[in-house]
């Protein structure tokens, strides 16, 4: 069965869609800046379950995933359009008002204006379509396709927390303020993730990132995206992976490692930096996990003197 990424590649090649391939489309705006536009769809029982979340958390997350795309390109979000297909049984409750409360709380924090969208009735499942527009300096959007051999690979934030939160939800644990911190925090990483806009802005100010994207599909898949787009390979040191600390209180080591490598939705940043510039980010909350190599398409995972080939096993819709 063809994957969603293979299908997108086929369509891109067949119709010469040169603007497709990064977290956002880059469009000309004016002499000083470019326009960044991203779109994300969230479908009930595929991307979220209503019995696991709250309307406020869902409103927050529906915007957060799009803001994270803007962060991944080194941009600043400016406006959003929100389309919702809502079934009658939810329309007859306070759901939609609470959803917008969560959405606007995050939008206000990052000064994002809601400029339009649509609202429609659907027969069964809730569907959310989020579009966010942002800006970056002319020609300064950070791409996936510009990593080069010798670059250092960094991760901002920890890995596996959102996947751990999802596993707890699957195991029947629901968010509650009375939960132990090591469970509550993991579930919040899944239900109310934080886009790394502030850190992205700091990196862009330094002008040192050679490539970047957000960790939404999982480290193994997202690093594979960089390698494919840039025509390079990568070498990762397993001992350097910033595995979310609270995972160890809930899962075995092998489960923690799998979540860190293959779990998605952390919304951290995965980026590369030329070796000569890495001292400029010594004080930032980022972790070096490896280096870009010339071994195109091959991601090596190194641990205790042994090397295995890391295959992309992050989230796929198909």
LUMDREN-984686 format. One line per field, with one value per atom (N, C-alpha, C): atom name; chain; x, y, z; residue in one letter. Coordinates in pm, whole numbers. Layout:
% residues N
palo CA ...
tifi A ...
east X ...
north Y ...
up Z ...
mardren A ...
//
This chain:
% residues 318
palo N CA C N CA C N CA C N CA C N CA C N CA C N CA C N CA C N CA C N CA C N CA C N CA C N CA C N CA C N CA C N CA C N CA C N CA C N CA C N CA C N CA C N CA C N CA C N CA C N CA C N CA C N CA C N CA C N CA C N CA C N CA C N CA C N CA C N CA C N CA C N CA C N CA C N CA C N CA C N CA C N CA C N CA C N CA C N CA C N CA C N CA C N CA C N CA C N CA C N CA C N CA C N CA C N CA C N CA C N CA C N CA C N CA C N CA C N CA C N CA C N CA C N CA C N CA C N CA C N CA C N CA C N CA C N CA C N CA C N CA C N CA C N CA C N CA C N CA C N CA C N CA C N CA C N CA C N CA C N CA C N CA C N CA C N CA C N CA C N CA C N CA C N CA C N CA C N CA C N CA C N CA C N CA C N CA C N CA C N CA C N CA C N CA C N CA C N CA C N CA C N CA C N CA C N CA C N CA C N CA C N CA C N CA C N CA C N CA C N CA C N CA C N CA C N CA C N CA C N CA C N CA C N CA C N CA C N CA C N CA C N CA C N CA C N CA C N CA C N CA C N CA C N CA C N CA C N CA C N CA C N CA C N CA C N CA C N CA C N CA C N CA C N CA C N CA C N CA C N CA C N CA C N CA C N CA C N CA C N CA C N CA C N CA C N CA C N CA C N CA C N CA C N CA C N CA C N CA C N CA C N CA C N CA C N CA C N CA C N CA C N CA C N CA C N CA C N CA C N CA C N CA C N CA C N CA C N CA C N CA C N CA C N CA C N CA C N CA C N CA C N CA C N CA C N CA C N CA C N CA C N CA C N CA C N CA C N CA C N CA C N CA C N CA C N CA C N CA C N CA C N CA C N CA C N CA C N CA C N CA C N CA C N CA C N CA C N CA C N CA C N CA C N CA C N CA C N CA C N CA C N CA C N CA C N CA C N CA C N CA C N CA C N CA C N CA C N CA C N CA C N CA C N CA C N CA C N CA C N CA C N CA C N CA C N CA C N CA C N CA C N CA C N CA C N CA C N CA C N CA C N CA C N CA C N CA C N CA C N CA C N CA C N CA C N CA C N CA C N CA C N CA C N CA C N CA C N CA C N CA C N CA C N CA C N CA C N CA C N CA C N CA C N CA C N CA C N CA C N CA C N CA C N CA C N CA C N CA C N CA C N CA C N CA C N CA C N CA C N CA C N CA C N CA C N CA C N CA C N CA C N CA C N CA C N CA C N CA C N CA C N CA C N CA C N CA C N CA C N CA C N CA C N CA C N CA C N CA C N CA C N CA C N CA C N CA C N CA C N CA C N CA C N CA C N CA C N CA C N CA C N CA C N CA C N CA C N CA C N CA C N CA C N CA C N CA C N CA C N CA C N CA C N CA C N CA C N CA C N CA C N CA C N CA C N CA C N CA C N CA C N CA C N CA C N CA C
tifi A A A A A A A A A A A A A A A A A A A A A A A A A A A A A A A A A A A A A A A A A A A A A A A A A A A A A A A A A A A A A A A A A A A A A A A A A A A A A A A A A A A A A A A A A A A A A A A A A A A A A A A A A A A A A A A A A A A A A A A A A A A A A A A A A A A A A A A A A A A A A A A A A A A A A A A A A A A A A A A A A A A A A A A A A A A A A A A A A A A A A A A A A A A A A A A A A A A A A A A A A A A A A A A A A A A A A A A A A A A A A A A A A A A A A A A A A A A A A A A A A A A A A A A A A A A A A A A A A A A A A A A A A A A A A A A A A A A A A A A A A A A A A A A A A A A A A A A A A A A A A A A A A A A A A A A A A A A A A A A A A A A A A A A A A A A A A A A A A A A A A A A A A A A A A A A A A A A A A A A A A A A A A A A A A A A A A A A A A A A A A A A A A A A A A A A A A A A A A A A A A A A A A A A A A A A A A A A A A A A A A A A A A A A A A A A A A A A A A A A A A A A A A A A A A A A A A A A A A A A A A A A A A A A A A A A A A A A A A A A A A A A A A A A A A A A A A A A A A A A A A A A A A A A A A A A A A A A A A A A A A A A A A A A A A A A A A A A A A A A A A A A A A A A A A A A A A A A A A A A A A A A A A A A A A A A A A A A A A A A A A A A A A A A A A A A A A A A A A A A A A A A A A A A A A A A A A A A A A A A A A A A A A A A A A A A A A A A A A A A A A A A A A A A A A A A A A A A A A A A A A A A A A A A A A A A A A A A A A A A A A A A A A A A A A A A A A A A A A A A A A A A A A A A A A A A A A A A A A A A A A A A A A A A A A A A A A A A A A A A A A A A A A A A A A A A A A A A A A A A A A A A A A A A A A A A A A A A A A A A A A A A A A A A A A A A A A A A A A A A A A A A A A A A A A A A A A A A A A A A A A A A A A A A A A A A A A A A A A A A A A A A A A A A A A A A A A A A A A A A A A A A A A A A A A A A A A A A A A A A A A A A A A A A A A A A A A A A A A A A A A A A A A A A A A A A A A A A A A A A A A A A A A A A A A A A A A A A A A A A A A A A A A A A A A A A A A A
east 84 0 88 52 128 105 213 201 160 118 80 198 319 437 474 459 485 383 258 155 184 221 253 371 472 588 548 457 412 338 248 172 265 360 456 534 579 657 570 452 367 323 293 240 340 467 573 536 496 453 575 650 779 766 647 632 596 574 536 660 666 777 829 790 832 710 733 623 522 567 479 508 410 435 497 592 658 612 548 495 553 573 625 524 573 485 519 641 687 839 898 1043 1122 1060 1131 1097 983 938 868 862 788 670 569 450 464 435 434 289 246 110 114 41 33 -112 -142 -277 -268 -354 -358 -503 -528 -661 -657 -754 -769 -907 -909 -1033 -1060 -1181 -1220 -1198 -1143 -1112 -997 -937 -812 -700 -722 -621 -651 -771 -807 -933 -956 -1079 -1143 -1269 -1336 -1343 -1342 -1347 -1211 -1108 -974 -936 -1001 -958 -1072 -1050 -1154 -1167 -1279 -1291 -1180 -1142 -1036 -902 -867 -742 -744 -856 -865 -853 -915 -899 -754 -688 -546 -464 -484 -399 -421 -545 -573 -497 -470 -388 -240 -205 -64 7 -60 7 42 -40 -12 94 88 191 328 330 456 517 433 482 547 487 546 680 686 812 919 880 975 1039 973 1027 1097 1101 1166 1082 949 862 791 714 631 486 398 257 186 92 20 -132 -184 -328 -365 -492 -539 -679 -712 -848 -884 -1005 -1045 -1178 -1179 -1301 -1335 -1459 -1502 -1627 -1623 -1742 -1789 -1905 -1948 -2081 -2089 -2215 -2319 -2444 -2555 -2543 -2503 -2502 -2401 -2297 -2202 -2251 -2314 -2366 -2466 -2538 -2642 -2586 -2454 -2390 -2305 -2225 -2134 -1998 -1990 -1861 -1793 -1865 -1800 -1749 -1823 -1777 -1651 -1647 -1528 -1409 -1435 -1330 -1264 -1347 -1292 -1219 -1262 -1191 -1048 -1030 -895 -815 -879 -810 -762 -852 -817 -715 -711 -610 -470 -447 -317 -295 -399 -387 -349 -408 -376 -231 -184 -44 55 26 120 71 -28 -78 -118 -204 -254 -400 -432 -568 -648 -768 -858 -925 -902 -950 -1060 -1095 -1200 -1203 -1278 -1295 -1437 -1483 -1618 -1667 -1797 -1860 -1972 -1969 -2068 -2112 -2231 -2281 -2230 -2187 -2145 -2228 -2242 -2334 -2284 -2151 -2103 -1986 -1867 -1744 -1703 -1645 -1594 -1470 -1464 -1351 -1305 -1174 -1117 -1010 -1019 -920 -860 -731 -661 -565 -576 -482 -421 -289 -220 -123 -121 -27 72 194 299 395 499 598 739 831 974 1046 1170 1248 1267 1273 1283 1397 1362 1464 1524 1466 1525 1447 1342 1272 1369 1362 1452 1387 1457 1402 1449 1385 1432 1545 1557 1640 1780 1822 1950 2050 2028 2130 2246 2365 2483 2572 2649 2738 2830 2842 2923 2843 2720 2636 2604 2594 2551 2398 2343 2198 2156 2056 2007 1858 1815 1675 1647 1540 1494 1379 1390 1288 1322 1232 1253 1174 1204 1143 1059 943 862 753 750 650 507 482 346 304 398 369 339 413 385 249 211 79 -30 -8 -104 -119 -7 -13 -90 -71 -147 -297 -332 -473 -529 -451 -493 -511 -435 -444 -555 -634 -751 -733 -615 -590 -636 -710 -762 -701 -690 -629 -711 -640 -701 -590 -621 -520 -465 -538 -494 -398 -376 -283 -141 -59 83 145 241 302 357 418 479 377 251 145 75 48 -22 57 189 271 276 286 288 158 45 -84 -100 -52 -58 27 139 223 149 56 -25 -145 -214 -338 -319 -211 -190 -43 5 147 182 309 355 441 402 487 611 723 852 881 788 803 912 921 1020 1161 1186 1319 1350 1251 1271 1316 1252 1289 1433 1474 1612 1712 1679 1768 1777 1664 1663 1742 1736 1813 1963 2008 2149 2184 2082 2101 2204 2187 2285 2225 2092 2032 2042 2091 2102 1980 1903 1775 1695 1562 1481 1342 1282 1141 1097 967 922 903 915 901 753 686 543 512 589 567 651 752 845 986 1086 1224 1270 1241 1289 1232 1104 1042 1083 1087 1119 1265 1356 1495 1508 1427 1427 1378 1283 1237 1353 1431 1546 1647 1678 1777 1731 1604 1551 1552 1507 1500 1638 1735 1869 1966 1927 2017 2135 2111 2218 2177 2265 2236 2258 2251 2268 2325 2396 2449 2404 2330 2272 2335 2366 2418 2301 2265 2149 2160 2280 2297 2271 2270 2246 2100 2016 1875 1812 1747 1685 1549 1551 1427 1352 1223 1140 1156 1203 1233 1116 994 879 839 889 857 906 1023 1083 1000 914 828 706 682 561 584 705 728 867 886 1017 1114 1245 1344 1321 1293 1273 1152 1047 930 965 1040 1081 1163 1257 1342 1260 1167 1083 998 942 862 947 1070 1159 1198 1218 1263 1147 1037 927 799 786 665 659 542 526 456 428 347 416 546 616 621 621 629 759 861 993 1051 1170 1236 1353 1366 1480 1553 1679 1748 1896 1959 2102 2177 2303 2388 2528 2589 2728 2816 2911 2998 3062 3098 3169 3081 2949 2856 2793 2825 2752 2779 2891 2919 2820 2754 2659 2530 2506 2381 2407 2527 2562 2465 2411 2325 2177 2144 2005 1963 1832 1782 1768 1882 1884 1988 1975 2063 2118 2249 2308 2293 2238 2216 2296 2366 2443 2491 2520 2573 2514 2510 2470 2589 2562 2667 2640 2737 2723 2660 2625 2569 2420 2385 2249 2143 2041 1926 1946 2064 2093 2105 2025 2034 2090 2207 2273 2243 2212 2190 2303 2383 2502 2481 2520 2506 2604 2686 2782 2869 2915 3005 2938 2805 2732 2649 2634 2558 2445 2324 2209 2152 2081 2019 1880 1854 1726 1628 1518 1414 1303 1242 1133 1011 973 858 762 771 679 539 452 310 284 196 149 -3 -72 -217 -252 -166 -198 -79
north -120 0 126 219 344 426 487 573 713 794 932 1011 983 1056 1017 887 843 904 910 970 1117 1191 1333 1350 1263 1272 1248 1152 1124 1242 1300 1415 1534 1552 1662 1647 1525 1501 1510 1451 1445 1583 1671 1803 1917 1881 1981 2082 2033 2119 2155 2252 2282 2351 2400 2467 2369 2243 2143 2068 2039 1959 2002 2119 2167 2177 2225 2239 2344 2442 2548 2573 2628 2682 2820 2852 2983 3061 3175 3256 3397 3463 3600 3694 3787 3883 4026 4068 4201 4199 4314 4321 4276 4284 4252 4115 4057 3936 3838 3713 3608 3566 3511 3461 3311 3264 3121 3079 2971 2921 2771 2728 2586 2546 2419 2366 2232 2210 2085 2043 1914 1859 1762 1776 1685 1621 1488 1413 1328 1336 1261 1110 1047 905 864 961 938 1018 1147 1235 1269 1245 1271 1192 1174 1112 1204 1231 1326 1279 1148 1098 1102 1140 1153 1298 1391 1530 1617 1748 1845 1938 2009 2105 2210 2254 2356 2302 2181 2119 2101 2059 2034 2164 2272 2401 2446 2428 2463 2383 2250 2165 2191 2220 2243 2364 2461 2575 2545 2475 2449 2374 2276 2198 2285 2385 2475 2579 2629 2722 2655 2526 2453 2447 2437 2440 2575 2682 2815 2825 2773 2773 2694 2582 2496 2563 2664 2737 2866 2890 3011 3135 3119 3233 3281 3388 3444 3434 3368 3355 3489 3512 3638 3620 3526 3511 3364 3334 3196 3193 3082 3052 2915 2902 2780 2731 2610 2549 2426 2418 2308 2244 2112 2034 1969 2011 1969 1894 1778 1703 1767 1739 1801 1778 1658 1628 1713 1760 1851 1995 2030 2166 2202 2103 2125 2134 2139 2150 2276 2290 2404 2375 2265 2221 2328 2386 2476 2602 2653 2770 2742 2626 2589 2562 2505 2482 2615 2713 2842 2911 2888 2945 2892 2762 2705 2755 2768 2816 2959 3046 3187 3211 3125 3142 3132 3034 3019 3126 3160 3264 3398 3429 3555 3558 3445 3437 3471 3425 3446 3550 3629 3741 3695 3595 3541 3583 3645 3693 3592 3561 3477 3564 3532 3619 3554 3428 3365 3215 3149 3005 2967 2854 2809 2719 2706 2620 2543 2410 2329 2212 2163 2044 1920 1819 1691 1580 1467 1365 1288 1284 1191 1245 1247 1279 1425 1480 1617 1626 1728 1752 1896 1915 2049 2073 2186 2224 2357 2356 2475 2527 2654 2721 2839 2848 2958 3022 3155 3230 3304 3309 3380 3448 3504 3577 3539 3556 3547 3645 3676 3767 3707 3791 3748 3647 3530 3430 3361 3382 3329 3213 3165 3048 2930 2857 2743 2618 2553 2440 2306 2199 2064 2022 2087 2040 2100 2166 2238 2191 2071 2013 1963 1966 1921 1834 1743 1656 1736 1688 1755 1841 1877 1955 1875 1945 1883 1880 1772 1756 1785 1872 1909 1884 1862 1854 1957 2033 2125 2058 2050 1983 1837 1763 1621 1538 1410 1321 1213 1185 1074 1109 1232 1269 1257 1308 1301 1157 1076 934 864 902 845 885 1010 1056 980 956 880 738 676 540 536 636 640 653 737 752 621 553 424 320 338 246 282 383 416 529 591 703 832 912 1037 1155 1268 1385 1432 1459 1512 1579 1693 1765 1686 1583 1503 1391 1372 1268 1298 1196 1220 1301 1387 1476 1400 1283 1208 1150 1146 1108 1230 1326 1448 1521 1532 1606 1537 1404 1331 1348 1338 1352 1494 1594 1732 1749 1679 1687 1634 1541 1488 1577 1622 1696 1846 1902 2047 2077 2035 2054 2201 2232 2370 2389 2477 2506 2584 2556 2613 2744 2835 2961 3050 3056 3143 3097 2968 2915 2930 2906 2922 3065 3162 3302 3329 3270 3288 3228 3112 3048 3131 3184 3263 3393 3448 3570 3544 3424 3389 3355 3316 3285 3173 3061 2953 2818 2806 2677 2648 2528 2491 2415 2358 2294 2283 2267 2255 2204 2130 2092 2058 2041 2007 1856 1808 1665 1636 1608 1581 1436 1377 1238 1141 1190 1106 1130 1120 1149 1065 935 850 895 930 973 1114 1205 1344 1360 1285 1289 1229 1128 1071 1173 1258 1365 1458 1496 1585 1518 1391 1320 1306 1273 1258 1390 1496 1627 1684 1656 1714 1622 1496 1403 1365 1348 1317 1199 1160 1060 1121 1038 1088 979 1022 932 984 899 940 862 930 868 843 717 684 741 743 789 938 1011 1156 1194 1099 1132 1188 1306 1366 1302 1179 1107 1175 1198 1262 1188 1258 1191 1118 1173 1111 978 948 819 703 720 611 572 662 631 549 535 469 351 344 243 183 68 4 86 57 132 114 -9 -32 46 54 133 281 330 471 504 416 439 441 345 340 467 515 637 758 764 877 877 759 749 757 693 679 753 800 869 1010 1053 1186 1282 1401 1506 1579 1562 1639 1788 1818 1956 2026 1948 2007 2040 2094 2128 2034 1986 1908 1994 2028 2121 2088 2142 2120 2252 2244 2362 2327 2417 2399 2388 2295 2271 2399 2489 2610 2705 2680 2772 2713 2589 2527 2594 2661 2729 2842 2891 3002 2960 2829 2783 2703 2720 2646 2672 2793 2828 2798 2746 2719 2580 2561 2430 2332 2297 2206 2098 1986 1872 1826 1812 1756 1605 1546 1402 1330 1404 1338 1433 1376 1455 1409 1502 1470 1406 1301 1232 1239 1193 1191 1060 971 840 854 903 947 842 885 801 703 698 602 675 632 688 580 606 512 547 445 462 390 466 412 398 280 258 149 182 86 21 102 52 -26 -38 -108 -9 -38 49 -30 26 -32 74 30 123 156 284 331 353 279 293 383 465 553 471 485 412 505 634 729 715 808 797 813 727 740 719 799 781 657 619 505 410
up 0 0 0 -84 -92 35 87 204 161 259 227 172 224 180 37 3 -134 -230 -187 -272 -298 -192 -208 -305 -291 -381 -526 -548 -684 -744 -665 -713 -739 -648 -665 -795 -822 -943 -1068 -1065 -1183 -1229 -1132 -1168 -1144 -1121 -1103 -994 -878 -767 -681 -726 -664 -529 -494 -364 -252 -287 -188 -139 -9 42 176 221 353 445 566 662 618 541 489 342 273 140 157 71 74 -49 -24 -133 -124 -237 -233 -169 -87 -21 -62 -30 -71 -78 -90 -110 14 131 255 313 276 344 251 296 228 314 249 318 338 459 490 515 454 473 499 602 633 657 634 656 727 825 901 921 906 930 1047 1137 1250 1241 1242 1225 1349 1399 1518 1497 1600 1605 1516 1447 1374 1441 1460 1520 1666 1711 1850 1884 2013 2060 2164 2147 2235 2379 2402 2539 2607 2533 2590 2619 2556 2564 2615 2615 2647 2527 2514 2403 2405 2525 2536 2487 2530 2483 2332 2278 2134 2055 2105 2040 2039 2153 2164 2064 2062 1978 1830 1791 1649 1596 1681 1641 1660 1768 1800 1688 1627 1523 1403 1374 1262 1300 1422 1467 1466 1498 1496 1357 1255 1117 1084 1131 1109 1180 1304 1379 1305 1246 1176 1056 1001 886 927 1059 1106 1090 1089 1066 1191 1173 1278 1233 1310 1268 1277 1186 1181 1183 1106 1094 1079 1097 1085 1027 962 918 973 1024 1094 1039 986 935 1019 1062 1149 1092 1079 1048 1177 1227 1360 1354 1417 1418 1510 1486 1560 1710 1751 1894 1971 1903 1968 1960 1849 1832 1942 1990 2092 2234 2247 2379 2382 2489 2499 2436 2359 2304 2221 2124 2029 2096 2196 2269 2347 2410 2487 2394 2277 2178 2138 2106 2066 2181 2306 2420 2425 2403 2401 2283 2167 2048 2068 2118 2132 2243 2343 2448 2389 2301 2237 2131 2056 1954 2016 2130 2198 2244 2293 2340 2230 2108 1997 1896 1935 1855 1715 1711 1584 1569 1457 1432 1350 1395 1318 1212 1084 976 892 921 843 863 777 786 749 803 772 884 893 992 922 935 863 950 922 988 915 992 935 999 933 984 1105 1127 1228 1310 1251 1324 1307 1412 1412 1322 1238 1149 1165 1180 1201 1095 1026 925 966 993 1041 935 902 811 886 882 947 848 847 765 852 806 879 785 840 760 803 710 742 651 686 603 465 364 225 206 155 126 246 366 489 549 483 536 545 655 674 615 524 450 508 461 493 400 288 177 173 281 276 381 439 528 443 500 425 512 451 529 622 745 845 940 902 993 1119 1231 1356 1360 1416 1427 1571 1586 1719 1732 1856 1890 1999 1982 2087 2161 2292 2371 2392 2452 2476 2376 2370 2273 2342 2287 2333 2432 2479 2580 2529 2410 2355 2329 2282 2259 2391 2496 2628 2679 2656 2696 2622 2493 2414 2468 2504 2558 2690 2775 2900 2873 2776 2739 2685 2603 2549 2660 2769 2882 2980 2945 3027 3125 3130 3221 3155 3226 3173 3248 3179 3242 3361 3469 3590 3669 3731 3806 3923 3967 4081 4041 3911 3867 3914 3933 3962 3850 3883 3786 3666 3689 3580 3483 3521 3427 3371 3455 3412 3303 3323 3228 3093 3093 2966 2890 2960 2893 2838 2911 2859 2734 2727 2607 2485 2507 2398 2367 2472 2452 2434 2489 2485 2454 2338 2304 2283 2305 2294 2169 2077 1961 2003 1938 1978 1904 1907 1834 1893 2023 2087 2055 2067 2036 1888 1803 1660 1629 1692 1668 1711 1823 1871 1772 1717 1619 1491 1448 1325 1343 1462 1490 1471 1508 1492 1347 1267 1125 1106 1177 1170 1132 1128 1097 948 913 773 724 816 782 911 898 1018 982 1076 1071 1212 1232 1367 1379 1503 1529 1548 1437 1440 1404 1313 1273 1354 1426 1499 1449 1538 1501 1382 1383 1273 1139 1136 1010 972 1070 1038 996 1058 1014 874 846 710 608 646 556 521 623 600 507 537 456 311 291 156 80 146 79 49 137 123 50 26 -40 46 177 272 358 449 551 688 791 927 1017 1118 1219 1355 1430 1557 1672 1781 1902 1997 2017 2099 2240 2296 2434 2449 2338 2344 2327 2293 2269 2397 2388 2507 2535 2586 2612 2726 2707 2809 2943 3049 3177 3240 3230 3296 3233 3114 3053 3139 3200 3277 3399 3447 3561 3522 3391 3345 3251 3192 3089 3101 3034 3032 2948 2961 2884 2734 2691 2547 2495 2576 2536 2529 2627 2628 2504 2470 2354 2226 2214 2094 2081 2192 2188 2149 2200 2168 2021 1964 1825 1726 1759 1662 1699 1822 1863 1805 1767 1709 1801 1750 1812 1927 1943 2046 2012 1882 1831 1872 1904 1921 1784 1780 1655 1630 1509 1464 1362 1392 1302 1293 1191 1168 1168 1209 1222 1173 1100 1060 1184 1183 1299 1352 1264 1308 1389 1387 1455 1581 1617 1727 1862 1877 2005 2031 1926 1941 2011 2018 2080 2208 2265 2387 2502 2510 2623 2597 2478 2443 2491 2518 2564 2448 2388 2273 2299 2229 2248 2115 2107 1986 1990 1884 1883 1775 1689 1586 1479 1361 1251 1118 1023 887 814 736 662 511 435 288 241 334 300 274 157 125 158 231 262 375 434 541 674 771 907 998 1055 1144 1289 1369 1512 1584 1656 1721 1871 1925 2069 2113 2212 2270 2163 2068 1965 1854 1858 1754 1672 1544 1454 1389 1398 1328 1235 1133 1039 1089 1107 1160 1045 1049 948 1001 914 960 1002 1127 1181 1256 1223 1286 1233 1273 1241 1091 1039 901 901 821 812 732 635 548 543
mardren X X X X X X X X X X X X X X X X X X X X X X X X X X X X X X X X X X X X X X X X X X X X X X X X X X X X X X X X X X X X X X X X X X X X X X X X X X X X X X X X X X X X X X X X X X X X X X X X X X X X X X X X X X X X X X X X X X X X X X X X X X X X X X X X X X X X X X X X X X X X X X X X X X X X X X X X X X X X X X X X X X X X X X X X X X X X X X X X X X X X X X X X X X X X X X X X X X X X X X X X X X X X X X X X X X X X X X X X X X X X X X X X X X X X X X X X X X X X X X X X X X X X X X X X X X X X X X X X X X X X X X X X X X X X X X X X X X X X X X X X X X X X X X X X X X X X X X X X X X X X X X X X X X X X X X X X X X X X X X X X X X X X X X X X X X X X X X X X X X X X X X X X X X X X X X X X X X X X X X X X X X X X X X X X X X X X X X X X X X X X X X X X X X X X X X X X X X X X X X X X X X X X X X X X X X X X X X X X X X X X X X X X X X X X X X X X X X X X X X X X X X X X X X X X X X X X X X X X X X X X X X X X X X X X X X X X X X X X X X X X X X X X X X X X X X X X X X X X X X X X X X X X X X X X X X X X X X X X X X X X X X X X X X X X X X X X X X X X X X X X X X X X X X X X X X X X X X X X X X X X X X X X X X X X X X X X X X X X X X X X X X X X X X X X X X X X X X X X X X X X X X X X X X X X X X X X X X X X X X X X X X X X X X X X X X X X X X X X X X X X X X X X X X X X X X X X X X X X X X X X X X X X X X X X X X X X X X X X X X X X X X X X X X X X X X X X X X X X X X X X X X X X X X X X X X X X X X X X X X X X X X X X X X X X X X X X X X X X X X X X X X X X X X X X X X X X X X X X X X X X X X X X X X X X X X X X X X X X X X X X X X X X X X X X X X X X X X X X X X X X X X X X X X X X X X X X X X X X X X X X X X X X X X X X X X X X X X X X X X X X X X X X X X X X X X X X X X X X X X X X X X X X X X X X X X X X X X X X X X X X X X X X X X X X X X X X X X X X X X X X X X X X X X X X X X X X X X X X X X X X X X X X X X X X X X X X X X X X X X X X X X X X X X X X X X X X X X
//
